[in-house]
Amino acid sequence: MANTNTIWTSAFWKDAAERAFFTALQVLLALLTVNGTNVANLDVGAIALAIGIAVLGVIVKAGVASQFGGTVSPASLAPDDRGL
């Protein structure tokens, strides 16, 4: 079975972008929750840095996972047992 999750496919980038988007959203929601409702004290730079680091982690993990043939998705190291 050919590995369709290489970084050279649009499917890889679509999946990685979706995972990065939702990771960024989760980090943002977590930081806003920790900060409370005091928007005046938001440190936008720190929030952007935290989101950037999380998104970078998602992209790196997707790239590493793509090196393992037969994975479920670019972000998974699990073997694809769906028969695809």
C-alpha positions as CSV (number, residue, x, y, z in Angstrom):
1,M,0.0,0.0,0.0
2,A,1.4,3.4,-0.9
3,N,1.6,6.0,1.7
4,T,-0.9,8.7,0.8
5,N,0.0,10.9,3.7
6,T,3.3,12.3,2.4
7,I,3.9,16.0,2.8
8,W,3.6,16.3,-1.0
9,T,-0.1,15.7,-1.2
10,S,-3.0,18.1,-0.7
11,A,-4.7,15.6,1.6
12,F,-1.7,15.9,4.0
13,W,-1.8,19.7,4.1
14,K,-5.6,19.9,4.4
15,D,-5.5,17.5,7.3
16,A,-2.6,19.2,8.9
17,A,-4.2,22.7,8.5
18,E,-7.4,21.4,10.0
19,R,-5.6,20.0,13.0
20,A,-3.5,23.2,13.3
21,F,-6.6,25.4,13.2
22,F,-8.4,23.5,15.9
23,T,-5.3,23.3,18.1
24,A,-4.9,27.1,17.8
25,L,-8.5,27.5,18.8
26,Q,-8.1,25.2,21.8
27,V,-5.0,27.1,23.0
28,L,-6.8,30.5,22.5
29,L,-9.9,29.3,24.5
30,A,-7.7,27.9,27.2
31,L,-5.7,31.1,27.6
32,L,-8.8,33.2,27.6
33,T,-10.3,31.0,30.2
34,V,-7.2,31.2,32.4
35,N,-7.1,35.0,31.9
36,G,-10.8,35.3,32.9
37,T,-13.0,38.0,31.4
38,N,-10.5,40.8,31.9
39,V,-9.8,41.6,28.2
40,A,-7.9,44.8,29.1
41,N,-5.1,42.7,30.6
42,L,-4.6,40.4,27.7
43,D,-1.0,39.9,26.5
44,V,-1.6,39.5,22.8
45,G,2.1,38.7,22.2
46,A,2.1,35.9,24.7
47,I,-1.1,34.5,23.3
48,A,0.2,34.6,19.8
49,L,3.5,32.9,20.9
50,A,1.6,30.1,22.7
51,I,-0.6,29.5,19.7
52,G,2.4,29.6,17.3
53,I,4.3,27.1,19.4
54,A,1.3,24.7,19.5
55,V,0.7,25.0,15.8
56,L,4.3,24.4,15.1
57,G,4.1,21.3,17.2
58,V,1.1,20.1,15.2
59,I,2.9,20.6,11.8
60,V,6.1,18.9,13.1
61,K,4.1,15.9,14.4
62,A,2.3,15.6,11.1
63,G,5.6,15.7,9.2
64,V,7.1,13.1,11.4
65,A,4.0,10.9,11.2
66,S,4.0,11.1,7.4
67,Q,7.3,9.2,7.4
68,F,5.6,6.1,8.8
69,G,3.8,4.2,6.0
70,G,0.1,3.3,6.4
71,T,-0.8,5.8,9.1
72,V,-4.4,6.8,9.7
73,S,-3.6,10.5,9.1
74,P,-0.7,12.9,9.0
75,A,-1.0,13.4,12.7
76,S,-1.2,9.8,13.7
77,L,1.6,7.3,14.3
78,A,-1.0,4.5,14.5
79,P,-1.1,2.0,11.7
80,D,-4.0,2.2,9.3
81,D,-6.1,-0.9,9.9
82,R,-9.1,0.3,8.0
83,G,-8.0,-1.5,4.9
84,L,-7.6,1.7,2.9
